[in-house]
Amino acid sequence: MSKKHILLLHTGGTISMKENADTGGVAPGGSNPIAEVMDLPGVDARYTIKEPFQIPSPHMTVENMIALKKEIEASDADGIVITHGTDTLEETAYFLHLVLDTSIPVVLTGAMRSSNEIGADGLPNLIAAVKTAASSDAEGKGVLVVMNETIHSAALVTKTNTGRLDSFKSRDGGPVGTVLKTGPHFFFTPFKTDAFSIQRFDYHIPILKAYAGMDAFLINQLTTCDGVVIEAMGQGNVPPEAAKALISLIQSGIPVVIVSRCGSGIVQPVYAYEGGGAVLKKAGALFADGLNGQKARLKLLAALSAGYRQNLNVIFS
């Protein structure tokens, strides 16, 4: 059997950085230490290695994500592994999950500790990610995130802790698999929707978090935006003055997507008091099921780009 061909796309982040011995600061250096690793123990594969850019993950943009999409679509590899900084890893993974139309495994991984820190996790995560991308069992499961020997669907995973090695979790749905010495073992196949055919991506879609006493001030600044995501309280509720401003935005034709500021759970139009989710839903607000704010923003961007402005209530249903 011929070796699987894996395309490694290195994009930067902690997995590609070193800690400065004098200052303790972590930053990009002159070379990417993870890109220098060519022989991965326990993996029988051949590699094409590319570094389309080297940036800290807070510098990641949708334009960068589009560049990764194009690299993947132009490749003839059997599997794709993207190394990425953890701060926006879930956003890049979810965006690719939304827009890629392929059955080949696409796996993102990163590191919570830089390469010269004690307990550095970059190399073990890379090995686990390559094992997953090289497995036929990973085909047709959408974009995956592999961290700490755990396999997550891009649709479910989020970063839950600033520094722990087990920071990445799928709180409501749970992980879709685990990586063993022999390769990945899947518990179930995650749900995958049809890919959005994006045309443009220069949309302005801010995210606001609701808070006690929130009024109309910030919301009234958003009248020129293409859409707004509100991290509402509980199951999708906001204070009365904020609700009035949001309803005004909806009436002006600006899509308003409701998520929860809670760490997990699903938004539902349950409460019918002023500012309650039922009132917002009746006014035309879109409820994003169990997505968090950053993922709901990308889904709205992809839907608008694909021409679904008149059918957003179907996309967010």
C-alpha positions in Angstrom: 0.0 0.0 0.0 1.4 3.4 -1.0 2.0 6.0 1.7 -0.7 8.6 2.2 0.1 12.0 0.9 -0.4 14.7 3.6 -0.4 18.4 2.9 0.9 20.3 5.9 -0.1 24.0 6.0 1.8 25.9 8.7 0.2 29.2 9.5 1.9 30.3 12.8 0.7 30.5 16.3 2.2 29.1 19.6 3.0 25.8 17.9 5.5 27.6 15.7 7.0 29.9 18.5 9.6 29.7 21.2 9.7 31.1 24.6 12.5 33.7 25.1 14.8 32.4 27.9 15.6 35.9 29.2 12.2 37.7 29.1 9.8 34.7 29.2 7.8 36.2 26.3 6.6 33.9 23.5 6.9 35.3 19.9 7.7 34.2 16.4 11.4 33.7 15.7 13.5 33.5 12.6 12.3 29.9 11.8 9.3 27.7 12.4 10.4 24.8 14.7 7.4 22.7 13.9 8.1 23.0 10.1 11.5 21.5 10.6 10.0 18.2 11.9 10.0 15.9 8.9 9.9 12.4 10.6 6.8 11.9 12.7 7.0 8.7 14.9 4.2 6.3 14.4 3.1 7.9 11.1 3.7 6.3 7.7 3.1 9.2 5.2 4.8 11.4 2.7 4.5 15.2 3.0 4.1 18.4 1.1 4.9 21.2 3.4 3.8 24.8 2.8 3.8 28.0 4.9 1.3 30.3 3.3 1.8 32.8 6.1 3.3 32.9 9.6 1.2 35.0 12.0 -0.1 34.9 15.6 -3.6 33.7 15.5 -5.1 37.1 16.7 -3.9 38.4 13.4 -5.9 35.9 11.4 -8.4 37.3 8.9 -11.1 35.9 6.6 -8.8 36.7 3.8 -6.2 34.3 5.3 -8.9 31.7 5.7 -9.8 32.1 2.0 -6.2 31.6 1.2 -6.2 28.3 3.1 -9.4 27.2 1.3 -7.7 27.8 -2.1 -4.6 25.8 -1.0 -6.8 22.9 0.0 -8.8 23.0 -3.2 -5.7 23.1 -5.3 -4.1 20.1 -3.6 -4.1 16.5 -4.7 -3.2 15.3 -1.1 -5.1 12.5 0.6 -5.4 14.6 3.8 -4.7 18.1 5.0 -3.3 19.2 8.3 -3.2 22.9 9.3 -1.1 24.1 12.2 -2.7 27.2 13.7 -2.6 29.4 16.8 -5.2 28.5 19.3 -6.9 31.9 19.9 -8.7 31.8 16.5 -8.3 28.1 15.6 -11.9 27.3 16.1 -12.9 30.2 13.8 -10.7 29.1 10.9 -11.8 25.5 11.4 -15.5 26.4 11.4 -15.2 28.8 8.4 -13.5 26.0 6.4 -16.2 23.6 7.6 -18.8 26.0 6.1 -17.2 26.6 2.7 -15.2 23.5 1.8 -16.9 20.9 -0.5 -14.6 17.9 -0.1 -14.7 14.5 1.6 -10.9 14.4 2.2 -9.9 14.8 5.9 -9.0 18.4 6.9 -7.6 18.6 10.4 -6.5 21.7 12.4 -4.2 21.5 15.4 -2.1 23.8 17.5 -0.3 24.1 20.8 -1.1 25.5 24.2 2.7 25.6 25.1 5.5 26.8 22.8 8.2 24.3 21.6 10.8 24.9 24.3 8.4 25.1 27.3 8.2 22.1 29.7 5.3 19.9 28.6 5.2 21.4 25.0 2.3 19.8 23.2 2.9 20.9 19.7 4.7 17.8 18.4 2.2 15.3 20.0 -0.7 17.3 18.7 0.8 17.3 15.2 1.4 13.6 15.3 -2.2 13.0 16.3 -3.5 15.3 13.7 -1.5 13.6 10.9 -2.6 10.2 12.1 -6.2 11.4 11.8 -5.8 13.1 8.4 -4.1 9.9 7.0 -7.0 7.7 8.1 -9.8 6.7 5.7 -12.1 6.7 8.7 -11.8 10.5 8.8 -13.2 11.0 5.3 -16.5 12.7 5.0 -16.6 14.0 8.5 -16.2 17.7 7.8 -13.3 19.8 9.2 -11.9 18.3 12.4 -9.8 19.8 15.2 -7.3 17.5 17.0 -5.9 18.6 20.3 -4.7 16.6 23.3 -5.4 13.3 21.5 -9.1 14.2 21.2 -10.9 14.7 17.9 -13.6 17.4 17.7 -15.9 18.6 15.0 -15.2 22.2 13.9 -19.0 22.8 14.4 -18.8 22.0 18.1 -15.4 22.7 19.4 -14.3 25.9 21.3 -11.4 27.0 23.4 -12.5 27.0 27.0 -9.4 27.8 29.0 -6.5 30.3 28.5 -3.7 27.9 29.2 -4.7 24.3 30.0 -3.6 21.5 27.6 -7.2 20.2 27.5 -8.6 23.7 26.7 -10.4 22.6 23.5 -13.8 21.0 24.3 -17.1 20.3 22.6 -19.3 21.1 25.5 -22.7 20.1 24.3 -22.1 17.5 21.6 -18.9 16.0 23.0 -15.8 14.9 21.1 -16.3 12.8 17.9 -13.3 10.6 18.6 -9.9 10.0 20.1 -6.4 9.3 18.7 -4.8 6.0 19.8 -1.4 4.7 19.1 -2.8 2.8 16.1 -4.7 5.9 14.8 -8.0 7.7 15.2 -11.1 6.0 16.7 -14.4 7.7 16.0 -17.4 7.6 18.3 -19.8 9.0 15.7 -20.0 11.0 12.4 -20.7 14.7 12.9 -23.5 16.4 11.0 -22.2 18.2 7.9 -24.3 20.7 6.0 -23.8 21.7 2.3 -20.9 24.0 1.6 -21.6 27.7 1.1 -20.4 29.0 -2.3 -19.0 32.3 -1.1 -18.6 35.2 -3.6 -17.3 38.0 -1.4 -16.3 38.4 2.2 -15.9 42.2 2.9 -18.9 42.2 5.4 -18.9 44.2 8.6 -20.5 42.0 11.3 -19.7 42.9 14.9 -20.4 40.9 18.0 -21.8 42.5 21.1 -22.2 40.9 24.5 -25.4 41.8 26.5 -25.0 42.9 30.1 -27.2 44.1 32.9 -28.5 47.6 32.2 -27.4 47.5 28.5 -29.0 50.4 26.6 -29.3 51.5 23.0 -26.0 53.4 22.8 -23.7 50.8 21.3 -26.4 49.2 19.2 -27.3 52.6 17.7 -23.7 52.8 16.3 -24.3 49.8 14.1 -26.7 51.2 11.5 -24.2 50.8 8.6 -23.2 47.2 9.4 -24.1 44.2 7.3 -25.3 42.2 10.3 -25.0 42.0 14.1 -24.4 39.1 16.4 -25.7 39.5 20.0 -24.4 37.3 22.8 -27.6 37.5 24.7 -28.3 36.4 28.3 -29.5 32.9 29.0 -31.6 31.4 26.2 -31.6 34.6 24.2 -32.8 37.6 26.2 -31.6 41.2 26.5 -32.5 44.3 28.6 -35.6 46.3 27.4 -33.7 49.3 25.9 -31.3 47.1 24.1 -34.2 45.1 22.7 -35.8 48.3 21.3 -32.6 49.2 19.5 -32.2 45.7 18.1 -35.7 45.6 16.8 -35.1 49.0 15.1 -32.0 47.5 13.4 -34.1 44.5 12.2 -36.8 46.8 10.8 -34.1 48.7 8.9 -33.1 45.4 7.1 -30.0 44.5 9.2 -29.8 40.8 10.2 -29.6 40.3 13.9 -28.4 36.9 15.1 -28.9 35.8 18.7 -26.5 33.5 20.6 -26.0 33.0 24.3 -23.3 34.5 26.4 -23.4 31.2 28.4 -20.6 28.7 27.8 -23.0 26.1 26.5 -26.6 25.5 25.7 -29.0 26.4 22.9 -30.8 29.7 22.4 -34.6 29.4 22.2 -37.4 32.0 21.9 -38.9 31.1 25.3 -39.6 34.3 27.2 -42.3 36.7 26.1 -41.5 39.7 28.4 -40.0 42.9 26.9 -36.5 42.0 25.7 -37.3 38.2 25.9 -36.3 35.9 23.2 -39.9 35.3 22.0 -40.3 39.0 21.4 -37.0 39.3 19.5 -37.9 36.2 17.4 -41.3 37.7 16.5 -39.5 40.9 15.4 -37.3 38.9 13.0 -34.2 38.1 15.0 -32.3 35.0 13.9 -31.5 32.3 16.5 -28.2 30.5 16.1 -29.1 27.3 17.9 -25.9 26.3 19.9 -23.3 28.3 18.0 -21.1 30.7 20.0 -20.8 34.4 18.8 -17.6 34.0 16.8 -19.0 31.0 14.8 -22.4 32.6 14.3 -20.7 35.6 12.8 -18.8 33.4 10.3 -22.0 31.6 9.4 -23.8 34.9 8.8 -20.9 36.1 6.7 -20.9 32.9 4.6 -24.7 33.0 4.2 -24.7 36.6 3.0 -21.8 35.9 0.7 -23.6 33.0 -0.9 -26.7 35.1 -1.6 -29.0 33.8 1.2 -30.0 37.3 2.5 -33.7 36.5 1.8 -33.5 33.1 3.3 -31.6 33.6 6.5 -34.5 32.4 8.6 -33.9 29.0 6.9 -30.1 29.1 7.5 -30.6 30.0 11.1 -33.4 27.6 12.1 
